[in-house]
Amino acid sequence: MANDTLETLRARFSGENETRIHDPHFSAIAAMTIDPKGTRQAPYAGLPTLLDAPYRAVDWRAPDLSGLDVALLGVPMDLGITNRNGCRFGPRALRAIERIGPYNHVLKTMPGRELAVADIGDVPFRSRFELETSHRDIEAAVAGIVAAGVVPLSVGGDHSITLPILRAVGAKRPVGMIHIDAHCDTSGPFDNCRFHHGGPFRHAVLEGVLDPARTIQIGIRGASEYLWEFSYASGMTVIHAEEISGLGIEAVIAKAREIVGDGPTYLSFDIDSLDPAFAPGTGTPEIGGLTTREAQALLRGLKGLNLVGSDVVEVAPQYDATTNTAHAGAQMLFEILSLLPFAPSLAQNSPRANGDPR
């Protein structure tokens, strides 16, 4: 290194400039993260919440969500599981994961500061034994969030929770959906139960809250293809995991954007869309799935879509001694939250709307 180069670096990054961040964007991010004494909150300190968001206690008899843009909601219910149960512990497991965010370096956003975001706790269930009662409780809780003009971002729980969420989100008009999963979840009754985690999207279409022509299912694989004819018959677009390598992630993103267009869209992410090498802690693992890097790229490619709600489901932490599954689930939750400052319904609330460098 030339002496003049070294002296230039020393002048810019040493002495009284040692803690200075010169780039305006990074400086703005640091100002929201590091206090004037140069200290950041330890990631392992404080009460655990989803994505370290502020906790906001809610009286569910008369919920007050004023001032919020996004509500992070736990849905600890796994009564719809067909294989290994335990994803009722998913919300708690994701809350325990540290060092997720707060800055997304690809999308260049700090969603927890650009939007008013809070962890509002868990859905208050009246019974831990009755599936359909639990679904009614979920629908009521999410309906209250939607009525307040707040975007629900839910953590399950099994995938059957998405049906009552869609009932609330799609009550006034059917929504489109980007569904990332190993399974289509459009099958019929199983063991005399219609509302298990393998069939929520069949019911959502038949109930008129989900538009199949604006629905794309990505990452589909496994031995249950014979159960999913409803996806094809209703007009959903299905991209199997085996097709992704040939198509490429960019082409999959383009297809998803084409299918949902600029209409209201729900995003549902099942952790079993990931290969078990990355996420073994789930009820119905299927080999041959997405890598975490592919999933991140896929989600980031959805920037700017009109997202009106989302979920991350099926994290069953007890099957994963490494906590990798919960870590992946929390990261995907953050990637989804990072999309919301760019969603048309919320973009006006972001500092970006006023030219803030954040």
Helices and strands as residue ranges (DSSP letters): H 3-13, G 15-17, H 24-33, G 50-52, E 70-75, G 87-89, H 90-95, H 111-114, E 117-122, H 131-147, E 151-156, G 159-161, H 162-169, E 175-180, H 200-206, E 210-220, G 225-227, H 229-234, E 237-240, H 241-247, H 249-260, E 265-270, G 271-273, H 292-300, E 307-313, G 317-319, H 324-339, G 340-342, H 344-347, G 351-354
